[in-house]
Amino acid sequence: MRCLAVCQDELVIRMLDEILLPGFEVEFIVEQRPLARKLHDAGVTVTVGDPRRTDTWLKADLGPSTCVIIEDNGKRSPKKIVDAVRDAGGTLVYVLGIGAERHEDSRAEFADVAYLSMSELFGGPLLTEFSRSLTRARVQQYQRYFSDADRVLIMLHNDPDPDAMASGLALRNVLRRTKTTAIIGAIQGVTRPENLRMVNLLDIHVEAITHESLREYDRVAMVDVQPHYFGGVIDRVDLVIDHHPEQPGYTAVFKDIRPDYGSTSTILTEHLRAVDVNISERTATAMLYAIKSDTLFFNRSTNRVDLEAFSYLYPLSDAALIRKMEGAEITLERLDYVLRAFKDGTLAEQVFCAFLGSLPREDFIPYVADFFLQLEDVKWTIVAGIVNDSLIVSVRNLGYTKNAGEFVRRFFADIGSAGGHRAMAKAVVPMRAFREKFGDLPGELIGAKLQDLVRDFLAHEQPAPEKKKEVVR
């Protein structure tokens, strides 16, 4: 998350810099050049400007989803700074009180913005308290923005999985809406057996959406997906909440994208807790199941916050329903594709590759990729198949090796949709584009081509250098 902080005290600046990094991308605005030079030499990202002027914030590229932290040291009121931020389009404003003497006065003066005193920060784990307060302010901002809309669409990706559907339920709760005023929808509905079981057991309705029907809604939110996924058809939404890496090519009034989280449901758990919304048993059950599914029960892409969300949701959920949703995932249909991959796939240097041919449904491909990752001596799986004349490529690894998302982006982003995390990734490529780039390969050679690509990637890909602080002058 990007933060712009207005502080004039060097001690406060250095303390906040230590607290907020690396979880937040923070840049400080100071008025004195000598202080800015000293902080710059110490590696702090800092710029010189008058925070009471609107153009200072415009030059700093302030957006509605940028968090603004304003120090209130009791010497002069930060009201003019708050006004300048709002004139520049800022919506997420946070006043940090230094010293106890202005504590109550400031709370009254800035009742419509988030306020937290430094003494309150020291009352608990510093970063946790600060992060929770920022989340509260962010959620309250988009709650107000959605409050006057008659019809809201909470949009999911095609063939939504447990994390997408649970996040849809959770966001509806955050917005304090019903299923008639906040529709959960997807262009392509639920097809996978275990997801259909979740839909039936939890009575989740995912409405069919068309590109034309999007215009019928006053506000559009997306969870567990970003607009780029829809191939340029949607270039603006009101809210995006997602745990996949952020993608360009669209605008959103509010965004909360945290790629280091194991699931979008974990993010929504924090949103619900931040504004003290009651979580129903049904929603808690859906979210708990989603966190388990997206992290493979904490064996993949897991963060400390995923464990905290799981611990919070567990006593609120129905464990018996979760056991029913988890049952009997191995079907004869899936087993057929596992056997096909076993027969035609190749294992070389701890990398398993397989091409499954044409398939009726996309979900068989990631299932086979996950299945073979469990084998001894397998660290990477690359499984592909053709669905509706598009090549679907699922990539899995153990999470501590090189980046699966970078692999698919390197070879497929120029001809299709490609992205993902360190441990799991996906590419969707029209077969026409695949043939133009790699040749008109027969089916038995597509798996061999994937093996060549991943061998080249693992042999030459270097770890990304550690990101250094950039100094904005």
C-alpha positions in Angstrom: 0.0 0.0 0.0 1.3 3.5 -0.9 1.4 6.1 1.9 2.2 9.8 1.8 3.2 11.1 5.2 3.5 14.7 6.3 5.9 14.9 9.3 8.3 17.6 10.4 9.9 15.8 13.3 12.9 13.7 12.4 12.4 11.2 15.2 8.8 10.6 14.1 9.8 10.3 10.5 12.5 7.7 11.3 10.2 5.8 13.6 7.4 5.6 11.0 9.8 4.7 8.3 11.0 1.7 10.3 7.4 0.7 11.3 5.8 1.0 7.8 8.5 -0.6 5.7 8.5 -3.1 4.0 4.7 -3.6 4.3 4.0 -0.1 3.1 5.5 2.1 0.3 5.9 5.3 2.3 7.1 8.7 1.1 7.5 11.7 3.4 6.7 15.3 2.6 8.7 17.9 4.6 9.0 21.7 4.3 12.6 22.1 5.2 15.3 21.4 2.7 18.1 20.7 5.2 15.9 18.0 6.9 15.0 16.5 3.5 18.7 16.3 2.6 19.6 14.7 5.9 16.8 12.1 5.5 17.7 11.5 1.9 21.3 10.7 2.9 19.9 8.2 5.4 17.9 6.4 2.7 14.5 7.8 3.5 12.2 8.5 0.6 11.4 12.2 0.9 10.3 15.2 -1.1 10.2 18.9 -0.2 6.9 20.8 -0.5 4.2 22.8 1.2 1.6 20.3 2.4 -1.0 23.1 2.6 -0.9 23.6 -1.1 -3.0 21.4 -3.4 -0.4 21.2 -6.1 2.1 19.6 -3.7 -0.3 16.6 -3.5 -1.0 16.6 -7.2 2.8 16.4 -7.9 3.1 13.6 -5.4 0.6 11.6 -7.6 -2.1 11.4 -4.8 -4.9 9.0 -5.7 -8.1 8.0 -3.9 -6.5 4.8 -2.7 -3.4 6.5 -1.4 -3.1 6.6 2.3 -2.2 10.0 3.7 -0.7 10.3 7.2 -0.6 13.7 8.8 1.3 14.4 12.0 -0.6 16.5 14.5 2.0 17.7 17.0 -0.2 20.2 18.8 1.8 23.3 17.6 -0.6 24.2 14.7 -3.8 22.6 13.4 -3.3 20.3 10.4 -6.8 21.4 9.1 -5.3 23.2 6.1 -3.3 20.1 5.1 -6.4 18.0 5.4 -8.3 20.4 3.2 -5.5 20.4 0.6 -5.5 16.6 0.5 -9.2 16.5 -0.1 -9.0 19.2 -2.8 -6.4 17.1 -4.6 -8.7 14.1 -4.6 -7.4 12.2 -1.5 -10.0 10.2 0.4 -8.0 8.0 2.8 -6.8 10.5 5.5 -5.2 9.5 8.8 -4.2 12.0 11.5 -1.5 10.8 13.9 -1.5 12.7 17.2 1.8 13.3 18.9 1.5 14.1 22.6 -1.6 13.8 24.8 -2.5 17.5 25.1 -4.4 17.6 21.8 -5.8 14.1 21.9 -9.5 14.9 22.6 -9.5 18.2 20.8 -8.2 16.6 17.6 -10.6 13.7 17.8 -13.4 16.3 17.8 -11.9 18.5 15.1 -11.2 15.5 12.7 -14.3 13.4 13.5 -14.7 12.5 9.8 -11.2 11.2 9.3 -9.3 8.4 11.0 -7.5 9.5 14.1 -5.0 7.6 16.3 -2.7 9.0 18.9 1.0 7.9 19.2 0.2 6.7 22.8 -2.4 4.4 21.4 0.1 3.0 19.0 2.4 2.0 21.8 -0.5 0.3 23.6 -0.1 -2.8 21.4 2.1 -4.3 18.6 2.9 -1.2 16.7 2.6 -2.3 13.1 -0.5 -4.4 13.8 -2.4 -1.5 15.4 -1.3 0.9 12.7 -2.2 -1.5 9.9 -5.6 -2.2 11.4 -6.4 1.4 11.8 -5.5 2.1 8.2 -7.7 -0.8 7.1 -10.6 0.7 9.1 -10.2 4.1 7.4 -10.0 2.5 4.0 -13.1 0.4 4.5 -15.1 3.3 5.9 -14.2 5.3 2.8 -15.5 2.8 0.3 -18.6 2.0 2.6 -19.6 5.7 2.3 -18.9 5.7 -1.4 -21.2 2.6 -2.0 -23.9 3.7 0.5 -26.1 5.7 -1.9 -26.1 3.1 -4.7 -29.4 1.4 -5.5 -27.8 -1.7 -7.2 -24.3 -3.0 -6.6 -22.6 -5.7 -8.5 -19.9 -7.8 -6.8 -18.2 -9.4 -9.8 -16.2 -12.7 -9.7 -13.9 -14.3 -12.2 -15.2 -16.9 -14.6 -16.0 -20.3 -13.1 -15.5 -18.8 -9.6 -13.7 -20.8 -6.9 -14.3 -20.9 -3.1 -12.2 -17.8 -2.5 -14.1 -15.7 -5.0 -17.5 -16.7 -3.8 -16.6 -16.4 -0.1 -15.1 -13.0 -0.8 -18.3 -12.0 -2.5 -20.4 -12.9 0.5 -17.9 -11.1 2.8 -18.0 -7.9 0.8 -21.8 -7.9 0.8 -21.6 -8.1 4.6 -19.0 -5.2 4.7 -21.4 -3.1 2.6 -24.3 -4.1 4.9 -26.4 -5.1 1.9 -28.7 -8.0 1.0 -28.7 -10.4 -2.0 -31.2 -8.1 -3.8 -29.2 -4.9 -3.4 -25.7 -6.4 -3.9 -25.7 -9.1 -6.6 -22.8 -11.6 -6.7 -22.2 -12.3 -10.4 -19.9 -13.9 -13.0 -19.9 -14.1 -16.8 -19.3 -17.8 -16.6 -20.9 -19.7 -13.7 -19.7 -22.4 -11.4 -18.9 -25.8 -13.0 -16.3 -27.6 -10.8 -17.9 -30.4 -8.7 -16.4 -29.3 -5.3 -17.4 -25.7 -6.0 -21.0 -26.7 -6.9 -21.1 -28.6 -3.7 -20.1 -25.4 -1.8 -22.8 -23.5 -3.7 -25.5 -26.0 -2.8 -24.5 -26.5 0.8 -24.2 -22.8 1.6 -27.0 -21.6 -0.7 -24.8 -19.2 -2.7 -26.4 -17.7 -5.8 -24.0 -16.5 -8.5 -26.0 -14.6 -11.1 -25.1 -14.7 -14.8 -23.7 -11.4 -16.0 -23.2 -10.1 -19.5 -21.0 -7.3 -20.7 -24.2 -5.3 -21.6 -25.8 -5.9 -18.2 -22.8 -4.2 -16.4 -24.4 -0.9 -17.2 -27.4 -1.7 -15.1 -25.5 -1.3 -11.8 -24.7 1.9 -10.0 -21.5 0.5 -8.5 -19.3 -2.4 -9.6 -16.8 -4.1 -7.2 -14.5 -7.0 -8.1 -13.1 -9.5 -5.6 -10.4 -12.1 -6.3 -10.0 -10.7 -9.8 -8.9 -7.5 -11.6 -10.4 -5.9 -14.7 -7.5 -6.9 -17.0 -8.8 -10.5 -16.7 -11.7 -9.7 -18.9 -9.6 -8.8 -21.9 -10.1 -5.0 -22.0 -13.9 -5.2 -21.9 -13.9 -3.5 -18.5 -11.5 -0.7 -17.9 -13.0 1.0 -14.8 -14.6 -0.2 -11.6 -15.4 1.3 -8.2 -13.6 -1.2 -6.0 -11.0 -4.0 -6.4 -10.0 -6.4 -3.6 -7.6 -9.1 -4.7 -4.6 -11.1 -3.5 -3.1 -11.6 -7.0 -0.3 -9.4 -8.3 -1.5 -6.0 -9.4 -2.0 -5.5 -13.1 -2.1 -2.3 -15.2 -4.6 -1.1 -17.7 -7.6 -0.1 -15.6 -8.7 2.5 -13.1 -10.5 1.9 -9.8 -11.8 4.4 -7.3 -10.6 2.1 -4.4 -8.2 -0.7 -4.5 -6.9 -3.1 -1.8 -4.4 -5.5 -3.5 -2.2 -7.6 -1.3 -0.2 -10.2 -3.3 1.6 -11.5 -0.3 -1.7 -12.8 1.2 -2.7 -16.4 0.6 -6.3 -15.6 -0.2 -8.7 -12.7 -0.9 -10.8 -14.0 2.0 -8.0 -13.1 4.4 -8.1 -9.5 3.2 -11.9 -9.4 3.7 -11.6 -10.9 7.1 -9.5 -7.9 8.1 -12.0 -5.6 6.5 -14.9 -7.1 8.5 -13.0 -7.0 11.7 -11.8 -3.5 11.2 -15.4 -2.1 11.1 -16.8 -4.6 13.6 -19.3 -6.2 11.2 -20.9 -9.4 12.5 -19.9 -12.4 10.5 -22.6 -14.9 10.0 -21.9 -18.7 10.3 -22.5 -19.1 6.6 -20.1 -16.4 5.6 -17.5 -17.6 8.2 -17.8 -21.2 6.9 -17.3 -20.0 3.3 -14.3 -17.9 4.1 -12.6 -20.6 6.2 -13.1 -23.1 3.5 -11.7 -20.6 0.9 -8.6 -19.9 3.0 -7.9 -23.6 3.3 -8.5 -24.2 -0.4 -6.4 -21.3 -1.7 -3.4 -22.1 0.6 -3.8 -25.9 0.3 -4.3 -25.9 4.0 -1.3 -23.6 4.6 1.0 -25.6 2.3 1.2 -22.9 -0.4 1.5 -19.1 -0.4 0.7 -18.7 3.2 1.2 -15.6 5.3 1.0 -15.1 9.0 -2.2 -13.1 8.5 -3.8 -16.1 6.8 -3.2 -18.1 10.0 -4.7 -15.3 12.1 -7.8 -15.1 9.8 -8.2 -18.9 10.1 -8.0 -18.7 13.9 -10.5 -15.9 14.0 -13.1 -17.6 11.7 -12.8 -21.1 13.0 -15.1 -20.8 16.1 -17.6 -18.9 13.9 -17.9 -21.5 11.2 -19.6 -24.9 10.8 -16.9 -27.5 10.8 -19.3 -30.3 9.6 -20.2 -28.3 6.5 -16.6 -27.8 5.7 -15.9 -31.5 5.9 -18.8 -32.1 3.5 -17.5 -29.6 1.0 -14.0 -31.1 1.2 -15.2 -34.7 0.6 -14.8 -36.9 -2.5 -12.8 -34.6 -4.7 -11.3 -37.6 -6.6 -13.8 -38.5 -9.3 -13.5 -41.0 -12.1 -13.4 -38.2 -14.6 -10.5 -36.5 -12.9 -8.7 -39.8 -12.4 -8.9 -40.4 -16.2 -6.9 -37.2 -16.8 -4.4 -38.1 -14.0 -3.8 -41.4 -15.8 -3.5 -39.7 -19.1 -0.8 -37.3 -17.7 1.0 -40.3 -16.1 1.1 -42.1 -19.4 2.1 -39.1 -21.7 3.9 -36.8 -19.3 7.6 -36.5 -18.7 9.6 -36.1 -15.5 13.1 -34.5 -15.9 15.2 -32.8 -13.3 12.3 -32.7 -10.8 10.0 -31.0 -13.3 6.9 -32.8 -14.5 5.3 -31.7 -17.7 2.1 -33.0 -19.4 -0.2 -32.1 -22.2 -3.8 -33.4 -21.8 -5.2 -32.6 -25.2 -8.7 -31.2 -25.6 -10.8 -31.1 -22.4 -14.5 -30.2 -21.7 -13.6 -28.2 -18.6 -10.7 -26.1 -17.5 -10.6 -27.3 -13.9 -9.0 -30.7 -14.8 -5.8 -28.9 -15.7 -4.9 -27.3 -12.3 -6.2 -30.5 -10.5 -3.7 -32.6 -12.4 -0.9 -30.0 -11.7 -1.6 -30.1 -8.0 -1.8 -33.9 -8.0 1.6 -34.5 -9.5 3.3 -31.9 -7.3 2.7 -34.3 -4.4 5.0 -36.9 -5.9 8.4 -37.5 -4.4 11.2 -35.7 -6.3 8.8 -33.4 -8.1 9.4 -29.7 -7.5 7.6 -28.2 -10.5 4.6 -29.2 -12.5 3.5 -27.7 -15.8 0.2 -29.1 -17.2 -1.6 -27.9 -20.2 -4.7 -28.6 -22.2 -7.0 -27.1 -24.8 -10.4 -25.7 -23.8 -12.5 -23.9 -26.4 -9.5 -23.4 -28.7 -7.4 -21.8 -26.0 -4.3 -23.4 -24.4 -4.6 -23.4 -20.7 -1.3 -23.8 -18.8 -1.2 -24.4 -15.0 2.1 -24.1 -13.2 2.8 -25.3 -9.7 6.0 -25.4 -7.6 7.0 -25.9 -3.9 7.1 -22.1 -3.3 10.7 -21.7 -2.3 12.1 -22.1 -5.9 12.0 -19.6 -8.7 8.8 -17.7 -9.5 6.0 -19.5 -11.4 4.3 -16.3 -12.2 7.4 -14.9 -13.8 7.7 -18.1 -15.9 4.2 -17.8 -17.5 4.7 -14.0 -18.0 8.0 -14.4 -19.7 6.7 -16.9 -22.3 3.0 -16.2 -22.7 2.1 -12.7 -21.6 2.8 -11.3 -25.2 0.3 -13.7 -26.8 -2.3 -14.2 -24.1 -3.2 -13.7 -20.4 -0.5 -14.8 -18.0 0.2 -14.3 -14.3 0.3 -15.7 -10.8 2.3 -16.1 -7.6 5.6 -17.6 -6.8 4.1 -21.0 -6.2 1.2 -21.1 -8.7 0.5 -19.5 -12.0 -1.7 -19.7 -15.1 -1.6 -18.8 -18.7 -4.5 -18.7 -21.2 -3.4 -18.4 -24.8 -5.4 -18.7 -28.0 -4.1 -21.7 -30.0 -3.7 -19.5 -33.1 -1.3 -17.2 -31.2 0.5 -20.2 -29.7 1.1 -21.7 -33.1 2.3 -18.4 -34.5 4.9 -18.1 -31.8 6.0 -21.7 -31.3 5.0 -23.4 -34.5 2.1 -25.8 -35.4 3.2 -28.5 -32.9 1.4 -31.8 -32.8 -0.1 -32.7 -29.4 2.7 -35.0 -28.3 5.3 -32.2 -28.8 3.4 -29.5 -26.9 4.4 -31.1 -23.6 8.0 -31.3 -24.8 8.0 -27.6 -25.7 6.8 -26.8 -22.2 9.6 -28.9 -20.8 12.1 -27.0 -22.9 10.7 -23.6 -21.8 10.8 -24.4 -18.1 14.3 -25.9 -18.4 15.5 -22.7 -20.1 13.8 -20.6 -17.4 15.2 -22.5 -14.5 18.7 -22.4 -16.0 18.9 -18.7 -16.7 16.4 -16.9 -14.5 18.1 -14.9 -11.8 16.4 -13.9 -8.5 14.9 -10.4 -8.6 17.2 -7.9 -6.8 16.0 -6.6 -3.5 14.0 -3.4 -4.1 15.8 -0.3 -2.9 14.1 2.8 -1.7 13.6 5.4 -4.4 14.1 9.0 -3.5 11.7 11.4 -5.0 13.0 14.9 -5.3 
